[in-house]
Amino acid sequence: MNDFNHPAGGSTSFGTSRQIGLDVTRAIALIGVVVMNFHGTLNDWRIGNDFWHRVFNVYTGALSTRFAATFVLVAGIGTALFSRKVYENHQDIAKHRMRLLRRGTALLFGGYLLNHAWLGTILFYYGAYFILSAIFIMWKSRSILLIALTTALSATAIATWEASRQRSGHSTSWLHPRSIDSITDLILRIFIDYTHPVFPWLAFFCIGIVMGRNLEIVRTKRRAILMLCFALIFLCYSVSAILDHFDLRSSEIVYWLTSMHPYNRSLLYTFSTAAIAVAVFLVISQLAEKYQHQKIVVHLQRSGQLTLSLYLLHVLVFYIFVDWSHLISSSGLDTALLFATGYWVFAITIASWWQHHFGQGPVERLYRAIGG
């Protein structure tokens, strides 16, 4: 290897071998994130009631938030691998916590700035997950799973309480600050409000950490875990369908426990989304390992190492083609799909070339220079 010939399956910034499943999953999930972002920003989500518009609805569709949840799960797995040596040897713990804190702060601050141009960006919340992980990264896996369950329960409890307050005639607008003007606003935005709050999204990150600590077991038990995920997904959607069919959601508590609406953040939503994310990662990882020498897989593996750069690039591309040049305008789901597909082909190509010649992406280099 030389400075202009970096292997697709090299080593990470902390010296361990790259996991092809993580890189390929990131690359594939990116197209889903781009599709939903382009569609949600270009088009009015209330227009269109056919099957495909319902599937791609950014607020209520079957694909809403699922790609982002997969990204968060993979981030948790990556964090576990990043922390493995420290966790196993119990050395340099304070230094490692500070490293996570620095990385999280960089993402939180960068995401806060980006949110002014790209509303609802997940980078802000990524930062929060990393900062919080600095607290519990050395905890046992059982305790981290308890955190996941607690965040899921907290999200449902808060949503139920808010609905109850609204029905009693009380305003809850203070829970949803339009901008961050105080420490209280910042805490509400991070933990409760907006697009990917800690309650319940930290659950996906925590599940990823536990999976990352036990990747060898996950590989050997892959089929059993997949069956469990599919069973949980089927159960959640079956319960939801039965409740809808027999109109059994009149109880406020039942509704907020079982709603599959992503922004209601019910237990059923969190469980099903976690199961979907785990299943997607397992399937993609298995296929990536099986066909790792195929060109398309190599390109995906390379580009999956530059997803932070590609994520920011998709914002710039949107501004160039939509807001500045007006070459693309709101004209339906098909336009968003074509736009996202075109971007994805371009992004995968340029990212694969860049990684082959230069290794880390430009934003990844800056991120690691700041975060360590």
Secondary structure as the mmCIF struct_conf table of DSSP 4:
data_model
#
loop_
_struct_conf.conf_type_id
_struct_conf.id
_struct_conf.beg_label_comp_id
_struct_conf.beg_label_asym_id
_struct_conf.beg_label_seq_id
_struct_conf.end_label_comp_id
_struct_conf.end_label_asym_id
_struct_conf.end_label_seq_id
TURN_TY1_P TURN_TY1_P1 ASP A 3 PHE A 4
TURN_TY1_P TURN_TY1_P2 ALA A 8 GLY A 9
STRN STRN1 SER A 11 SER A 11
TURN_TY1_P TURN_TY1_P3 SER A 13 PHE A 14
BEND BEND1 GLY A 15 THR A 16
STRN STRN2 SER A 17 SER A 17
HELX_LH_PP_P HELX_LH_PP_P1 ARG A 18 ARG A 18
HELX_RH_AL_P HELX_RH_AL_P1 ILE A 20 LEU A 42
BEND BEND2 ASN A 43 ASN A 43
TURN_TY1_P TURN_TY1_P4 TRP A 45 ARG A 46
BEND BEND3 ILE A 47 ILE A 47
BEND BEND4 ASP A 50 ASP A 50
HELX_RH_AL_P HELX_RH_AL_P2 PHE A 51 VAL A 55
TURN_TY1_P TURN_TY1_P5 PHE A 56 PHE A 56
TURN_TY1_P TURN_TY1_P6 VAL A 58 THR A 60
BEND BEND5 GLY A 61 GLY A 61
TURN_TY1_P TURN_TY1_P7 ALA A 62 THR A 65
HELX_RH_AL_P HELX_RH_AL_P3 ARG A 66 ASN A 89
BEND BEND6 ASP A 92 ASP A 92
HELX_RH_AL_P HELX_RH_AL_P4 ILE A 93 LEU A 114
TURN_TY1_P TURN_TY1_P8 ASN A 115 ALA A 117
BEND BEND7 TRP A 118 TRP A 118
TURN_TY1_P TURN_TY1_P9 LEU A 119 GLY A 120
BEND BEND8 ILE A 122 ILE A 122
HELX_RH_AL_P HELX_RH_AL_P5 LEU A 123 PHE A 136
TURN_TY1_P TURN_TY1_P10 ILE A 137 MET A 138
BEND BEND9 TRP A 139 TRP A 139
HELX_RH_AL_P HELX_RH_AL_P6 SER A 141 ARG A 167
TURN_TY1_P TURN_TY1_P11 SER A 168 GLY A 169
HELX_RH_3T_P HELX_RH_3T_P1 SER A 173 LEU A 175
BEND BEND10 HIS A 176 HIS A 176
BEND BEND11 ARG A 178 SER A 179
BEND BEND12 SER A 182 SER A 182
HELX_RH_AL_P HELX_RH_AL_P7 ILE A 183 PHE A 191
TURN_TY1_P TURN_TY1_P12 ILE A 192 ILE A 192
BEND BEND13 ASP A 193 HIS A 196
HELX_RH_AL_P HELX_RH_AL_P8 VAL A 198 ARG A 213
TURN_TY1_P TURN_TY1_P13 ASN A 214 ASN A 214
HELX_RH_AL_P HELX_RH_AL_P9 LEU A 215 THR A 220
TURN_TY1_P TURN_TY1_P14 LYS A 221 LYS A 221
HELX_RH_AL_P HELX_RH_AL_P10 ARG A 222 HIS A 245
TURN_TY1_P TURN_TY1_P15 PHE A 246 ASP A 247
BEND BEND14 SER A 251 SER A 251
HELX_RH_AL_P HELX_RH_AL_P11 GLU A 252 THR A 258
HELX_RH_3T_P HELX_RH_3T_P2 PRO A 262 ASN A 264
HELX_RH_AL_P HELX_RH_AL_P12 LEU A 267 LYS A 290
TURN_TY1_P TURN_TY1_P16 TYR A 291 HIS A 293
BEND BEND15 GLN A 294 GLN A 294
HELX_RH_AL_P HELX_RH_AL_P13 LYS A 295 SER A 303
HELX_RH_3T_P HELX_RH_3T_P3 GLY A 304 LEU A 306
HELX_RH_AL_P HELX_RH_AL_P14 THR A 307 PHE A 318
HELX_RH_PI_P HELX_RH_PI_P1 TYR A 319 TRP A 324
BEND BEND16 SER A 325 SER A 325
BEND BEND17 ILE A 328 ILE A 328
HELX_RH_AL_P HELX_RH_AL_P15 LEU A 333 PHE A 358
BEND BEND18 GLY A 359 GLN A 360
HELX_RH_AL_P HELX_RH_AL_P16 PRO A 362 GLY A 371
#
